[in-house]
């Protein structure tokens, strides 16, 4: 396994995907942490999994269906009560389209 | 005389409430007084809901007086601050939800509420359940009731410490990689992670959805059976929740384990395990033999790959689950000129170090070009780990292991080395990957007087069996229980 698989450029790219603004100190720290973790998880490559199916879920097979019936009363006011900014029943956000 | 009521088990308190020896209000006040007395040292709660608790207790007393109240009616419980609890602040120990008031109840909360349980407060935890020590809380660490310089375990450390310190009679936690079992072990209480899908997760703030499970902390195995009986069962609001009927778990506690085949995985007795932990678990195995069970060695060949697989799967799922915290509909918002900066700045300020670390790792593992090498590979190894258990259960009924390689470590000891911290969960993580039920029960103390836990693992939906096995050991009085120093 190669040393320094993770570059600072990769950290910046992933941070953009994850919508996280990181300071220079955080970027370098995360680069080192991710490098250490990815070095550790490399041990999975000791195993030949070419004939092994992946496990995505361990619950019982199938997803049950049910009619989509409204069972709770409208809670618009309660939902908007936690909004950082709301106006006339809407969530308020910065202007998106010029 | 109401002093010491908070020290009762749920089973004892329930019987005495129904005999009208004391009221739910007196019991609740005893817990609230204990919370007030020890919280400055312990920090087990983020929010104490005294007013609501007293109201619930008054209502519980009314129901008990009317007769026919359920076992949990009037019982004061602590609730991990990951459960949406209507009208009460739910922070998930994060700055990003610091002022969030839940507009609804999680199903687990609704079920406890329907039984008449009393909620004394919202328990401290690692932020978004990411951690093994409760040091990642935005509200400071929860101390261990047996030694205030040590961690309570995590992520459900507040719930475990609160039960150990008699601030409540039982508590709710969640377990994604050991977050119920490891703190239960560190704090000397019982903690069970049921089979994946046994209990609804609706309204539980999601960390890693293919692993997360709800479960109780209690002072005895019987109390765990009582709480699980209420919590388990189908829920139309959680499509992953099993439709299997819920047995009366308390009835399964027959007190005997004759003929039970206990398997001990040879891979779990590793270098780096504290010798006192190993000898306590070995002594517990001898006790099982004395009780008529047989003990033999088994093998889980892929055990050493569990942590690597877990940290790819859990972080990948977390990166998706935590995308919702964007400062738009609820939670913290840092205002900015444009929406992208608003997201980036809100999340930068709202999330702590460990949460950012896991979001970054998970986002990387799912990103273009790396998905097959990391996420898919981990899911394939998950299959191998699951098969290990399936094979093992052909020759044994229950698997017994230590819960963690050590007892509670010092606060700060592992904070600078994430990988060492992750290794605290080496014996618990594979159980989540395989979706099995696992329970931590106290089995002794080390020379510093710190509790040691034994883990009992069963096949899917074998909760009755592992509860029976745990209860039989507990009743046998194999060691003398000690109260925490606090």
Interface residues (C-beta under 8 A of the other chain):
Chain A: X6 X10 X11 X13 X14 X15 X17 X18 X19 X20 X21 X22 X26 X30 X33 X34 X36 X37 X38 X40 X41 X43 X44 X45 X46 X47 X49 X52 X53 X54 X55 X56 X57 X58 X59 X60 X63 X64 X66 X72 X75 X78 X79 X81 X82 X83 X84 X85 X91 X93 X94 X95 X96
Chain B: X99 X100 X101 X103 X104 X196 X197 X210 X236 X239 X240 X242 X243 X244 X302 X304 X305 X307 X308 X309 X311 X312 X319 X323 X326 X327 X328 X329 X330 X331 X332 X333 X335 X336 X337 X338 X339 X340 X341 X342 X343 X344 X345 X347 X348 X351 X356 X357 X359 X360 X361 X363 X364 X367 X374 X376 X377 X378 X379 X380 X381 X382 X383 X384 X386 X418 X419 X433 X434 X435
